[in-house]
Amino acid sequence: MNWSNVPDRAWFATLAVGCFGLVLLGMDLQAMYRLAPCPLCIFQRVLYLSIGALGALGFVWPCVRLLWLALIGGLAGLGFGVAAYQSWMQAFPALATECSYSDPNLIEQLVDWLGMQAPSWFLATGFCTSREWEMFDLSMANWSALVFAGIIAYVGLLAKRHA
């Protein structure tokens, strides 16, 4: 298949549906296995929702696709950094300062506020070093880092299509 013939709207719609689907999958796993998401988990959820919203905007207004791609790429880069940091915390819990054990940083303050506004979506009740759920020996934070890296690659492919 010639990917250059796929309209930009389809690329953005796929990204939006994928990100929203990941959030719903994460929430289903949380409910099914009674997982306790930590502040970094919830912040990653916020980033997926934000990227999904930007993907939806790219579907509606593809004429400013470079703006959407820059914003999505920046958020995915931030998400990769957060997920990689959480993965490091889980790999070396003795070296990590646990989330919520010191003065709250900006991420924790945002997550706390969101948790008060919509607890079923954003309430953080877990520890960042905890590996409550794993698949193929990778924690949810590990998978999230891979997904954010995939989004960065996806943005690169979409940007390269018109270069």
DRENTORKOL-3810 file (N, C-alpha, C; in nm, 4 decimals):
REM DRENTORKOL-3810
@n.u->0.0850; n.v->-0.1188; n.w->0.0000; ca.u->0.0000; ca.v->0.0000; ca.w->0.0000; c.u->0.0884; c.v->0.1236; c.w->0.0000
@n.u->0.0467; n.v->0.2216; n.w->-0.0749; ca.u->0.1207; ca.v->0.3475; ca.w->-0.0822; c.u->0.0692; c.v->0.4401; c.w->0.0289
@n.u->0.1478; n.v->0.4546; n.w->0.1347; ca.u->0.1050; ca.v->0.5328; ca.w->0.2515; c.u->0.0919; c.v->0.6810; c.w->0.2211
@n.u->0.1566; n.v->0.7284; n.w->0.1152; ca.u->0.1462; ca.v->0.8715; ca.w->0.0833; c.u->0.0077; c.v->0.9080; c.w->0.0316
@n.u->-0.0705; n.v->0.8080; n.w->-0.0096; ca.u->-0.2065; ca.v->0.8354; ca.w->-0.0568; c.u->-0.3086; c.v->0.8390; c.w->0.0563
@n.u->-0.2686; n.v->0.8012; n.w->0.1759; ca.u->-0.3605; ca.v->0.8039; ca.w->0.2900; c.u->-0.3741; c.v->0.9491; c.w->0.3353
@n.u->-0.4961; n.v->1.0007; n.w->0.3432; ca.u->-0.5134; ca.v->1.1419; ca.w->0.3815; c.u->-0.4655; c.v->1.1694; c.w->0.5246
@n.u->-0.4196; n.v->1.2915; n.w->0.5462; ca.u->-0.3754; ca.v->1.3326; ca.w->0.6793; c.u->-0.4834; c.v->1.3091; c.w->0.7839
@n.u->-0.6071; n.v->1.3327; n.w->0.7467; ca.u->-0.7171; ca.v->1.3136; ca.w->0.8418; c.u->-0.7204; c.v->1.1706; c.w->0.8955
@n.u->-0.6933; n.v->1.0736; n.w->0.8111; ca.u->-0.6940; ca.v->0.9334; ca.w->0.8555; c.u->-0.5806; c.v->0.9084; c.w->0.9547
@n.u->-0.4650; n.v->0.9680; n.w->0.9306; ca.u->-0.3521; ca.v->0.9527; ca.w->1.0236; c.u->-0.3876; c.v->1.0112; c.w->1.1605
@n.u->-0.4447; n.v->1.1331; n.w->1.1582; ca.u->-0.4815; ca.v->1.1982; ca.w->1.2847; c.u->-0.5936; c.v->1.1218; c.w->1.3556
@n.u->-0.6922; n.v->1.0748; n.w->1.2799; ca.u->-0.8028; ca.v->0.9991; ca.w->1.3407; c.u->-0.7502; c.v->0.8707; c.w->1.4045
@n.u->-0.6587; n.v->0.8028; n.w->1.3374; ca.u->-0.6007; ca.v->0.6801; ca.w->1.3920; c.u->-0.5268; c.v->0.7084; c.w->1.5223
@n.u->-0.4531; n.v->0.8172; n.w->1.5255; ca.u->-0.3816; ca.v->0.8548; ca.w->1.6479; c.u->-0.4796; c.v->0.8865; c.w->1.7606
@n.u->-0.5833; n.v->0.9617; n.w->1.7308; ca.u->-0.6821; ca.v->0.9976; ca.w->1.8331; c.u->-0.7519; c.v->0.8736; c.w->1.8879
@n.u->-0.7999; n.v->0.7885; n.w->1.7988; ca.u->-0.8694; ca.v->0.6670; ca.w->1.8422; c.u->-0.7754; c.v->0.5773; c.w->1.9218
@n.u->-0.6503; n.v->0.5664; n.w->1.8763; ca.u->-0.5528; ca.v->0.4848; ca.w->1.9478; c.u->-0.5255; c.v->0.5352; c.w->2.0884
@n.u->-0.5073; n.v->0.6652; n.w->2.1037; ca.u->-0.4795; ca.v->0.7212; ca.w->2.2368; c.u->-0.6002; c.v->0.7084; c.w->2.3292
@n.u->-0.7182; n.v->0.7402; n.w->2.2780; ca.u->-0.8378; ca.v->0.7250; ca.w->2.3616; c.u->-0.8602; c.v->0.5786; c.w->2.3974
@n.u->-0.8324; n.v->0.4898; n.w->2.3033; ca.u->-0.8448; ca.v->0.3467; ca.w->2.3303; c.u->-0.7473; c.v->0.2993; c.w->2.4369
@n.u->-0.6251; n.v->0.3512; n.w->2.4338; ca.u->-0.5274; ca.v->0.3151; ca.w->2.5368; c.u->-0.5731; c.v->0.3592; c.w->2.6753
@n.u->-0.6314; n.v->0.4777; n.w->2.6834; ca.u->-0.6809; ca.v->0.5259; ca.w->2.8132; c.u->-0.7929; c.v->0.4350; c.w->2.8625
@n.u->-0.8848; n.v->0.4009; n.w->2.7748; ca.u->-0.9950; ca.v->0.3123; ca.w->2.8151; c.u->-0.9438; c.v->0.1744; c.w->2.8540
@n.u->-0.8458; n.v->0.1223; n.w->2.7807; ca.u->-0.7863; ca.v->-0.0062; ca.w->2.8160; c.u->-0.7201; c.v->0.0011; c.w->2.9534
@n.u->-0.6458; n.v->0.1075; n.w->2.9779; ca.u->-0.5821; ca.v->0.1250; ca.w->3.1087; c.u->-0.6836; c.v->0.1328; c.w->3.2211
@n.u->-0.7936; n.v->0.2025; n.w->3.1968; ca.u->-0.8962; ca.v->0.2133; ca.w->3.3002; c.u->-0.9664; c.v->0.0795; c.w->3.3217
@n.u->-0.9851; n.v->0.0029; n.w->3.2143; ca.u->-1.0434; ca.v->-0.1310; ca.w->3.2287; c.u->-0.9509; c.v->-0.2221; c.w->3.3088
@n.u->-0.8221; n.v->-0.2190; n.w->3.2777; ca.u->-0.7255; ca.v->-0.2991; ca.w->3.3536; c.u->-0.7244; c.v->-0.2573; c.w->3.4999
@n.u->-0.7317; n.v->-0.1270; n.w->3.5232; ca.u->-0.7346; ca.v->-0.0755; ca.w->3.6601; c.u->-0.8545; c.v->-0.1315; c.w->3.7360
@n.u->-0.9708; n.v->-0.1319; n.w->3.6723; ca.u->-1.0921; ca.v->-0.1828; ca.w->3.7376; c.u->-1.0881; c.v->-0.3343; c.w->3.7531
@n.u->-1.0442; n.v->-0.4046; n.w->3.6480; ca.u->-1.0435; ca.v->-0.5510; ca.w->3.6498; c.u->-0.9490; c.v->-0.6078; c.w->3.7554
@n.u->-0.8297; n.v->-0.5500; n.w->3.7617; ca.u->-0.7274; ca.v->-0.6022; ca.w->3.8523; c.u->-0.7125; c.v->-0.5196; c.w->3.9799
@n.u->-0.8013; n.v->-0.4241; n.w->3.9972; ca.u->-0.7993; ca.v->-0.3354; ca.w->4.1147; c.u->-0.6609; c.v->-0.2720; c.w->4.1345
@n.u->-0.6107; n.v->-0.2154; n.w->4.0267; ca.u->-0.4799; ca.v->-0.1496; ca.w->4.0301; c.u->-0.4942; c.v->-0.0117; c.w->4.0923
@n.u->-0.3884; n.v->0.0311; n.w->4.1575; ca.u->-0.3856; ca.v->0.1632; ca.w->4.2199; c.u->-0.2875; c.v->0.2505; c.w->4.1414
@n.u->-0.3386; n.v->0.3382; n.w->4.0543; ca.u->-0.2480; ca.v->0.4202; ca.w->3.9743; c.u->-0.1777; c.v->0.5260; c.w->4.0590
@n.u->-0.0538; n.v->0.5510; n.w->4.0248; ca.u->0.0253; ca.v->0.6510; ca.w->4.0964; c.u->0.0136; c.v->0.7860; c.w->4.0251
@n.u->0.0686; n.v->0.8923; n.w->4.0825; ca.u->0.0623; ca.v->1.0234; ca.w->4.0163; c.u->0.1244; c.v->1.0236; c.w->3.8763
@n.u->0.2351; n.v->0.9510; n.w->3.8575; ca.u->0.2960; ca.v->0.9483; ca.w->3.7245; c.u->0.2096; c.v->0.8718; c.w->3.6251
@n.u->0.1422; n.v->0.7670; n.w->3.6717; ca.u->0.0482; ca.v->0.6925; ca.w->3.5853; c.u->-0.0650; c.v->0.7837; c.w->3.5392
@n.u->-0.1211; n.v->0.8570; n.w->3.6324; ca.u->-0.2324; ca.v->0.9466; ca.w->3.5995; c.u->-0.1852; c.v->1.0576; c.w->3.5065
@n.u->-0.0646; n.v->1.1095; n.w->3.5288; ca.u->-0.0126; ca.v->1.2144; ca.w->3.4407; c.u->0.0044; c.v->1.1608; c.w->3.2987
@n.u->0.0496; n.v->1.0364; n.w->3.2858; ca.u->0.0602; ca.v->0.9765; ca.w->3.1528; c.u->-0.0783; c.v->0.9623; c.w->3.0898
@n.u->-0.1772; n.v->0.9299; n.w->3.1694; ca.u->-0.3157; ca.v->0.9226; ca.w->3.1202; c.u->-0.3588; c.v->1.0585; c.w->3.0655
@n.u->-0.3250; n.v->1.1642; n.w->3.1376; ca.u->-0.3579; ca.v->1.3002; ca.w->3.0927; c.u->-0.2882; c.v->1.3296; c.w->2.9599
@n.u->-0.1628; n.v->1.2866; n.w->2.9479; ca.u->-0.0905; ca.v->1.3103; ca.w->2.8230; c.u->-0.1532; c.v->1.2334; c.w->2.7066
@n.u->-0.1936; n.v->1.1082; n.w->2.7291; ca.u->-0.2620; ca.v->1.0323; ca.w->2.6230; c.u->-0.3921; c.v->1.1008; c.w->2.5818
@n.u->-0.4678; n.v->1.1494; n.w->2.6798; ca.u->-0.5920; ca.v->1.2201; ca.w->2.6481; c.u->-0.5634; c.v->1.3480; c.w->2.5695
@n.u->-0.4585; n.v->1.4186; n.w->2.6078; ca.u->-0.4211; ca.v->1.5418; ca.w->2.5374; c.u->-0.3762; c.v->1.5133; c.w->2.3949
@n.u->-0.2960; n.v->1.4087; n.w->2.3773; ca.u->-0.2521; ca.v->1.3715; ca.w->2.2429; c.u->-0.3724; c.v->1.3275; c.w->2.1593
@n.u->-0.4631; n.v->1.2520; n.w->2.2202; ca.u->-0.5845; ca.v->1.2124; ca.w->2.1495; c.u->-0.6671; c.v->1.3325; c.w->2.1066
@n.u->-0.6791; n.v->1.4306; n.w->2.1956; ca.u->-0.7546; ca.v->1.5522; ca.w->2.1617; c.u->-0.6870; c.v->1.6281; c.w->2.0473
@n.u->-0.5540; n.v->1.6357; n.w->2.0503; ca.u->-0.4826; ca.v->1.7027; ca.w->1.9411; c.u->-0.4965; c.v->1.6247; c.w->1.8106
@n.u->-0.4985; n.v->1.4919; n.w->1.8204; ca.u->-0.5237; ca.v->1.4106; ca.w->1.7018; c.u->-0.6623; c.v->1.4383; c.w->1.6447
@n.u->-0.7609; n.v->1.4540; n.w->1.7330; ca.u->-0.8964; ca.v->1.4871; ca.w->1.6878; c.u->-0.8993; c.v->1.6251; c.w->1.6228
@n.u->-0.8240; n.v->1.7203; n.w->1.6789; ca.u->-0.8161; ca.v->1.8522; ca.w->1.6169; c.u->-0.7481; c.v->1.8442; c.w->1.4806
@n.u->-0.6469; n.v->1.7586; n.w->1.4695; ca.u->-0.5815; ca.v->1.7383; ca.w->1.3407; c.u->-0.6758; c.v->1.6780; c.w->1.2380
@n.u->-0.7692; n.v->1.5950; n.w->1.2841; ca.u->-0.8705; ca.v->1.5397; ca.w->1.1942; c.u->-0.9654; c.v->1.6494; c.w->1.1466
@n.u->-1.0048; n.v->1.7369; n.w->1.2388; ca.u->-1.1010; ca.v->1.8423; ca.w->1.2059; c.u->-1.0353; c.v->1.9535; c.w->1.1237
@n.u->-0.9128; n.v->1.9930; n.w->1.1620; ca.u->-0.8413; ca.v->2.1021; ca.w->1.0947; c.u->-0.7033; c.v->2.0559; c.w->1.0495
@n.u->-0.6969; n.v->1.9757; n.w->0.9454; ca.u->-0.5669; ca.v->1.9261; ca.w->0.9008; c.u->-0.4790; c.v->2.0334; c.w->0.8364
@n.u->-0.5367; n.v->2.1494; n.w->0.8068; ca.u->-0.4587; ca.v->2.2543; ca.w->0.7408; c.u->-0.3462; c.v->2.3086; c.w->0.8298
@n.u->-0.3574; n.v->2.2938; n.w->0.9599; ca.u->-0.2494; ca.v->2.3367; ca.w->1.0506; c.u->-0.1802; c.v->2.2141; c.w->1.1117
@n.u->-0.1585; n.v->2.1135; n.w->1.0254; ca.u->-0.1056; ca.v->1.9861; ca.w->1.0732; c.u->0.0307; c.v->2.0006; c.w->1.1375
@n.u->0.1148; n.v->2.0940; n.w->1.0910; ca.u->0.2478; ca.v->2.1093; ca.w->1.1509; c.u->0.2388; c.v->2.1555; c.w->1.2965
@n.u->0.1422; n.v->2.2404; n.w->1.3258; ca.u->0.1208; ca.v->2.2824; ca.w->1.4652; c.u->0.0797; c.v->2.1625; c.w->1.5492
@n.u->-0.0191; n.v->2.0843; n.w->1.4999; ca.u->-0.0648; ca.v->1.9672; ca.w->1.5754; c.u->0.0503; c.v->1.8691; c.w->1.5945
@n.u->0.1293; n.v->1.8473; n.w->1.4889; ca.u->0.2402; ca.v->1.7521; ca.w->1.4987; c.u->0.3456; c.v->1.7986; c.w->1.5992
@n.u->0.3734; n.v->1.9285; n.w->1.6007; ca.u->0.4718; ca.v->1.9808; ca.w->1.6966; c.u->0.4223; c.v->1.9621; c.w->1.8399
@n.u->0.2949; n.v->1.9933; n.w->1.8631; ca.u->0.2385; ca.v->1.9775; ca.w->1.9976; c.u->0.2330; c.v->1.8304; c.w->2.0385
@n.u->0.1895; n.v->1.7449; n.w->1.9468; ca.u->0.1818; ca.v->1.6011; ca.w->1.9762; c.u->0.3213; c.v->1.5456; c.w->2.0025
@n.u->0.4170; n.v->1.5831; n.w->1.9200; ca.u->0.5542; ca.v->1.5369; ca.w->1.9394; c.u->0.6113; c.v->1.5816; c.w->2.0736
@n.u->0.5836; n.v->1.7059; n.w->2.1114; ca.u->0.6307; ca.v->1.7562; ca.w->2.2413; c.u->0.5677; c.v->1.6807; c.w->2.3572
@n.u->0.4369; n.v->1.6585; n.w->2.3505; ca.u->0.3690; ca.v->1.5849; ca.w->2.4577; c.u->0.4154; c.v->1.4394; c.w->2.4635
@n.u->0.4372; n.v->1.3788; n.w->2.3472; ca.u->0.4851; ca.v->1.2401; ca.w->2.3445; c.u->0.6273; c.v->1.2322; c.w->2.4003
@n.u->0.7094; n.v->1.3318; n.w->2.3717; ca.u->0.8445; ca.v->1.3360; ca.w->2.4288; c.u->0.8401; c.v->1.3490; c.w->2.5800
@n.u->0.7514; n.v->1.4350; n.w->2.6283; ca.u->0.7330; ca.v->1.4489; ca.w->2.7730; c.u->0.6836; c.v->1.3173; c.w->2.8322
@n.u->0.5872; n.v->1.2551; n.w->2.7672; ca.u->0.5340; ca.v->1.1271; ca.w->2.8139; c.u->0.6408; c.v->1.0197; c.w->2.8177
@n.u->0.7251; n.v->1.0155; n.w->2.7147; ca.u->0.8337; ca.v->0.9178; ca.w->2.7130; c.u->0.9269; c.v->0.9408; c.w->2.8317
@n.u->0.9594; n.v->1.0666; n.w->2.8575; ca.u->1.0474; ca.v->1.0979; ca.w->2.9712; c.u->0.9871; c.v->1.0566; c.w->3.1042
@n.u->0.8592; n.v->1.0838; n.w->3.1236; ca.u->0.7907; ca.v->1.0475; ca.w->3.2484; c.u->0.7839; c.v->0.8956; c.w->3.2631
@n.u->0.7466; n.v->0.8261; n.w->3.1548; ca.u->0.7368; ca.v->0.6802; ca.w->3.1605; c.u->0.8745; c.v->0.6162; c.w->3.1817
@n.u->0.9768; n.v->0.6725; n.w->3.1183; ca.u->1.1125; ca.v->0.6197; ca.w->3.1372; c.u->1.1593; c.v->0.6428; c.w->3.2809
@n.u->1.1280; n.v->0.7589; n.w->3.3361; ca.u->1.1641; ca.v->0.7871; ca.w->3.4755; c.u->1.0918; c.v->0.6908; c.w->3.5697
@n.u->0.9642; n.v->0.6680; n.w->3.5455; ca.u->0.8897; ca.v->0.5744; ca.w->3.6294; c.u->0.9445; c.v->0.4328; c.w->3.6133
@n.u->0.9835; n.v->0.3961; n.w->3.4927; ca.u->1.0445; ca.v->0.2650; ca.w->3.4699; c.u->1.1742; c.v->0.2519; c.w->3.5497
@n.u->1.2523; n.v->0.3587; n.w->3.5520; ca.u->1.3755; ca.v->0.3592; ca.w->3.6321; c.u->1.3416; c.v->0.3447; c.w->3.7809
@n.u->1.2393; n.v->0.4180; n.w->3.8260; ca.u->1.1974; ca.v->0.4080; ca.w->3.9662; c.u->1.1576; c.v->0.2647; c.w->4.0016
@n.u->1.0896; n.v->0.1988; n.w->3.9094; ca.u->1.0470; ca.v->0.0613; ca.w->3.9349; c.u->1.1645; c.v->-0.0361; c.w->3.9317
@n.u->1.2643; n.v->-0.0068; n.w->3.8496; ca.u->1.3812; ca.v->-0.0945; ca.w->3.8412; c.u->1.4724; c.v->-0.0787; c.w->3.9622
@n.u->1.4788; n.v->0.0428; n.w->4.0175; ca.u->1.5669; ca.v->0.0722; ca.w->4.1303; c.u->1.4902; c.v->0.1429; c.w->4.2416
@n.u->1.3936; n.v->0.0746; n.w->4.3030; ca.u->1.3090; ca.v->0.1416; ca.w->4.4025; c.u->1.3869; c.v->0.1933; c.w->4.5236
@n.u->1.4975; n.v->0.1311; n.w->4.5570; ca.u->1.5752; ca.v->0.1763; ca.w->4.6723; c.u->1.6412; c.v->0.3117; c.w->4.6466
@n.u->1.6638; n.v->0.3442; n.w->4.5197; ca.u->1.7286; ca.v->0.4706; ca.w->4.4847; c.u->1.6290; c.v->0.5828; c.w->4.4593
@n.u->1.5037; n.v->0.5474; n.w->4.4417; ca.u->1.4022; ca.v->0.6454; ca.w->4.4022; c.u->1.3330; c.v->0.7049; c.w->4.5239
@n.u->1.3070; n.v->0.8333; n.w->4.5152; ca.u->1.2219; ca.v->0.8987; ca.w->4.6138; c.u->1.0787; c.v->0.8756; c.w->4.5689
@n.u->1.0012; n.v->0.8075; n.w->4.6504; ca.u->0.8646; ca.v->0.7711; ca.w->4.6129; c.u->0.7802; c.v->0.8959; c.w->4.5910
@n.u->0.6936; n.v->0.8889; n.w->4.4911; ca.u->0.5989; ca.v->0.9981; ca.w->4.4677; c.u->0.5181; c.v->1.0231; c.w->4.5952
@n.u->0.4879; n.v->1.1462; n.w->4.6202; ca.u->0.4020; ca.v->1.1899; ca.w->4.7308; c.u->0.4663; c.v->1.1776; c.w->4.8691
@n.u->0.5944; n.v->1.1456; n.w->4.8752; ca.u->0.6610; ca.v->1.1398; ca.w->5.0059; c.u->0.7333; c.v->1.2691; c.w->5.0393
@n.u->0.7410; n.v->1.3592; n.w->4.9460; ca.u->0.8039; ca.v->1.4885; ca.w->4.9705; c.u->0.7041; c.v->1.5967; c.w->4.9299
@n.u->0.7493; n.v->1.7192; n.w->4.9266; ca.u->0.6596; ca.v->1.8255; ca.w->4.8812; c.u->0.6144; c.v->1.7944; c.w->4.7391
@n.u->0.4852; n.v->1.8095; n.w->4.7098; ca.u->0.4355; ca.v->1.7752; ca.w->4.5766; c.u->0.4965; c.v->1.8641; c.w->4.4678
@n.u->0.5404; n.v->1.7993; n.w->4.3594; ca.u->0.5909; ca.v->1.8751; ca.w->4.2456; c.u->0.4731; c.v->1.9177; c.w->4.1583
@n.u->0.5009; n.v->1.9817; n.w->4.0454; ca.u->0.3922; ca.v->2.0325; ca.w->3.9604; c.u->0.3042; c.v->1.9199; c.w->3.9067
@n.u->0.3652; n.v->1.8083; n.w->3.8697; ca.u->0.2867; ca.v->1.6951; ca.w->3.8191; c.u->0.1927; c.v->1.6457; c.w->3.9280
@n.u->0.2442; n.v->1.6267; n.w->4.0485; ca.u->0.1612; ca.v->1.5765; ca.w->4.1585; c.u->0.0515; c.v->1.6755; c.w->4.1956
@n.u->0.0813; n.v->1.8059; n.w->4.1899; ca.u->-0.0209; ca.v->1.9060; ca.w->4.2185; c.u->-0.1325; c.v->1.9012; c.w->4.1137
@n.u->-0.0948; n.v->1.8875; n.w->3.9856; ca.u->-0.1948; ca.v->1.8782; ca.w->3.8795; c.u->-0.2797; c.v->1.7526; c.w->3.8965
@n.u->-0.2137; n.v->1.6401; n.w->3.9230; ca.u->-0.2861; ca.v->1.5136; ca.w->3.9397; c.u->-0.3779; c.v->1.5200; c.w->4.0614
@n.u->-0.3321; n.v->1.5795; n.w->4.1712; ca.u->-0.4177; ca.v->1.5937; ca.w->4.2897; c.u->-0.5419; c.v->1.6756; c.w->4.2566
@n.u->-0.5228; n.v->1.7866; n.w->4.1853; ca.u->-0.6358; ca.v->1.8719; ca.w->4.1492; c.u->-0.7327; c.v->1.7962; c.w->4.0574
@n.u->-0.6786; n.v->1.7285; n.w->3.9561; ca.u->-0.7641; ca.v->1.6525; ca.w->3.8653; c.u->-0.8371; c.v->1.5409; c.w->3.9392
@n.u->-0.7679; n.v->1.4776; n.w->4.0338; ca.u->-0.8292; ca.v->1.3707; ca.w->4.1125; c.u->-0.9465; c.v->1.4202; c.w->4.1956
@n.u->-0.9398; n.v->1.5450; n.w->4.2398; ca.u->-1.0528; ca.v->1.6019; ca.w->4.3140; c.u->-1.1688; c.v->1.6359; c.w->4.2201
@n.u->-1.1370; n.v->1.6711; n.w->4.0947; ca.u->-1.2410; ca.v->1.7090; ca.w->3.9992; c.u->-1.3128; c.v->1.5866; c.w->3.9417
@n.u->-1.2360; n.v->1.4831; n.w->3.9073; ca.u->-1.2927; ca.v->1.3625; ca.w->3.8452; c.u->-1.2201; c.v->1.2402; c.w->3.8992
@n.u->-1.2557; n.v->1.1972; n.w->4.0200; ca.u->-1.1822; ca.v->1.0880; ca.w->4.0845; c.u->-1.1829; c.v->0.9569; c.w->4.0069
@n.u->-1.2909; n.v->0.9245; n.w->3.9392; ca.u->-1.2943; ca.v->0.7965; ca.w->3.8679; c.u->-1.1947; c.v->0.7933; c.w->3.7517
@n.u->-1.1540; n.v->0.9093; n.w->3.7047; ca.u->-1.0581; ca.v->0.9170; ca.w->3.5946; c.u->-0.9164; c.v->0.9462; c.w->3.6411
@n.u->-0.9029; n.v->1.0281; n.w->3.7457; ca.u->-0.7711; ca.v->1.0840; ca.w->3.7755; c.u->-0.7219; c.v->1.0675; c.w->3.9189
@n.u->-0.7912; n.v->0.9946; n.w->4.0038; ca.u->-0.7474; ca.v->0.9816; ca.w->4.1428; c.u->-0.6259; c.v->0.8892; c.w->4.1514
@n.u->-0.5172; n.v->0.9418; n.w->4.2056; ca.u->-0.3939; ca.v->0.8644; ca.w->4.2226; c.u->-0.3911; c.v->0.8062; c.w->4.3628
@n.u->-0.3822; n.v->0.6737; n.w->4.3711; ca.u->-0.3837; ca.v->0.6073; ca.w->4.5016; c.u->-0.2659; c.v->0.5120; c.w->4.5193
@n.u->-0.1807; n.v->0.4993; n.w->4.4186; ca.u->-0.0731; ca.v->0.4004; ca.w->4.4234; c.u->0.0640; c.v->0.4630; c.w->4.4391
@n.u->0.1630; n.v->0.3754; n.w->4.4371; ca.u->0.3028; ca.v->0.4164; ca.w->4.4509; c.u->0.3728; c.v->0.4033; c.w->4.3159
@n.u->0.4596; n.v->0.4977; n.w->4.2860; ca.u->0.5262; ca.v->0.5019; ca.w->4.1554; c.u->0.6241; c.v->0.3865; c.w->4.1353
@n.u->0.6766; n.v->0.3301; n.w->4.2423; ca.u->0.7727; ca.v->0.2203; ca.w->4.2294; c.u->0.7048; c.v->0.0837; c.w->4.2182
@n.u->0.5748; n.v->0.0803; n.w->4.2359; ca.u->0.5006; ca.v->-0.0461; ca.w->4.2340; c.u->0.4830; c.v->-0.0976; c.w->4.0911
@n.u->0.5021; n.v->-0.2289; n.w->4.0750; ca.u->0.4795; ca.v->-0.2966; ca.w->3.9458; c.u->0.3612; c.v->-0.3909; c.w->3.9632
@n.u->0.2427; n.v->-0.3350; n.w->3.9723; ca.u->0.1233; ca.v->-0.4149; ca.w->4.0008; c.u->0.0797; c.v->-0.4999; c.w->3.8833
@n.u->0.1057; n.v->-0.4568; n.w->3.7615; ca.u->0.0608; ca.v->-0.5275; ca.w->3.6423; c.u->0.1786; c.v->-0.5407; c.w->3.5477
@n.u->0.1968; n.v->-0.6595; n.w->3.4944; ca.u->0.3040; ca.v->-0.6835; ca.w->3.3975; c.u->0.2525; c.v->-0.7719; c.w->3.2846
@n.u->0.3084; n.v->-0.7504; n.w->3.1669; ca.u->0.2827; ca.v->-0.8381; ca.w->3.0537; c.u->0.4166; c.v->-0.8573; c.w->2.9818
@n.u->0.4548; n.v->-0.9825; n.w->2.9624; ca.u->0.5842; ca.v->-1.0167; ca.w->2.9030; c.u->0.6992; c.v->-0.9548; c.w->2.9808
@n.u->0.6877; n.v->-0.9541; n.w->3.1118; ca.u->0.7899; ca.v->-0.9020; ca.w->3.2032; c.u->0.8096; c.v->-0.7503; c.w->3.1949
@n.u->0.7174; n.v->-0.6809; n.w->3.1316; ca.u->0.7238; ca.v->-0.5352; ca.w->3.1237; c.u->0.6087; c.v->-0.4761; c.w->3.2038
@n.u->0.6404; n.v->-0.3745; n.w->3.2844; ca.u->0.5370; ca.v->-0.3075; ca.w->3.3629; c.u->0.4567; c.v->-0.2143; c.w->3.2733
@n.u->0.3491; n.v->-0.1601; n.w->3.3283; ca.u->0.2687; ca.v->-0.0659; ca.w->3.2522; c.u->0.3514; c.v->0.0580; c.w->3.2157
@n.u->0.4408; n.v->0.1004; n.w->3.3032; ca.u->0.5282; ca.v->0.2146; ca.w->3.2728; c.u->0.6214; c.v->0.1808; c.w->3.1570
@n.u->0.6746; n.v->0.0578; n.w->3.1535; ca.u->0.7600; ca.v->0.0154; ca.w->3.0425; c.u->0.6828; c.v->0.0193; c.w->2.9112
@n.u->0.5608; n.v->-0.0348; n.w->2.9132; ca.u->0.4771; ca.v->-0.0340; ca.w->2.7928; c.u->0.4448; c.v->0.1091; c.w->2.7509
@n.u->0.4193; n.v->0.1936; n.w->2.8484; ca.u->0.3865; ca.v->0.3324; ca.w->2.8175; c.u->0.5044; c.v->0.4024; c.w->2.7501
@n.u->0.6261; n.v->0.3773; n.w->2.7975; ca.u->0.7448; ca.v->0.4359; ca.w->2.7333; c.u->0.7539; c.v->0.3910; c.w->2.5875
@n.u->0.7266; n.v->0.2635; n.w->2.5633; ca.u->0.7293; ca.v->0.2127; ca.w->2.4254; c.u->0.6213; c.v->0.2774; c.w->2.3398
@n.u->0.5029; n.v->0.2955; n.w->2.3967; ca.u->0.3932; ca.v->0.3573; ca.w->2.3205; c.u->0.4255; c.v->0.5038; c.w->2.2899
@n.u->0.4777; n.v->0.5767; n.w->2.3881; ca.u->0.5142; ca.v->0.7167; ca.w->2.3616; c.u->0.6240; c.v->0.7247; c.w->2.2551
@n.u->0.7200; n.v->0.6334; n.w->2.2584; ca.u->0.8234; ca.v->0.6291; ca.w->2.1540; c.u->0.7591; c.v->0.6003; c.w->2.0183
@n.u->0.6604; n.v->0.5117; n.w->2.0167; ca.u->0.5871; ca.v->0.4831; ca.w->1.8929; c.u->0.5132; c.v->0.6046; c.w->1.8409
@n.u->0.4556; n.v->0.6829; n.w->1.9312; ca.u->0.3856; ca.v->0.8051; ca.w->1.8893; c.u->0.4852; c.v->0.9039; c.w->1.8288
@n.u->0.6026; n.v->0.9143; n.w->1.8887; ca.u->0.7057; ca.v->1.0033; ca.w->1.8336; c.u->0.7432; c.v->0.9587; c.w->1.6923
@n.u->0.7601; n.v->0.8291; n.w->1.6716; ca.u->0.7920; ca.v->0.7765; ca.w->1.5385; c.u->0.6764; c.v->0.8024; c.w->1.4419
@n.u->0.5550; n.v->0.7853; n.w->1.4885; ca.u->0.4354; ca.v->0.8087; ca.w->1.4069; c.u->0.4304; c.v->0.9547; c.w->1.3618
@n.u->0.4591; n.v->1.0464; n.w->1.4542; ca.u->0.4618; ca.v->1.1893; ca.w->1.4209; c.u->0.5710; c.v->1.2163; c.w->1.3162
@n.u->0.6865; n.v->1.1504; n.w->1.3344; ca.u->0.7952; ca.v->1.1671; ca.w->1.2376; c.u->0.7554; c.v->1.1192; c.w->1.0989
@n.u->0.6866; n.v->1.0060; n.w->1.0919; ca.u->0.6391; ca.v->0.9551; ca.w->0.9626; c.u->0.5393; c.v->1.0496; c.w->0.8982
@n.u->0.4483; n.v->1.1001; n.w->0.9797; ca.u->0.3468; ca.v->1.1917; ca.w->0.9257; c.u->0.4092; c.v->1.3230; c.w->0.8802
@n.u->0.5083; n.v->1.3726; n.w->0.9541; ca.u->0.5758; ca.v->1.4966; ca.w->0.9148; c.u->0.6585; c.v->1.4749; c.w->0.7880
@n.u->0.7187; n.v->1.3590; n.w->0.7764; ca.u->0.8050; ca.v->1.3291; ca.w->0.6612; c.u->0.7245; c.v->1.3118; c.w->0.5321
@n.u->0.5984; n.v->1.2745; n.w->0.5435; ca.u->0.5156; ca.v->1.2534; ca.w->0.4249; c.u->0.5106; c.v->1.3736; c.w->0.3333
@n.u->0.5169; n.v->1.4941; n.w->0.3908; ca.u->0.5024; ca.v->1.6160; ca.w->0.3114; c.u->0.6331; c.v->1.6927; c.w->0.2998
@n.u->0.7401; n.v->1.6351; n.w->0.3484; ca.u->0.8702; ca.v->1.7060; ca.w->0.3445; c.u->0.9324; c.v->1.7002; c.w->0.2069
END
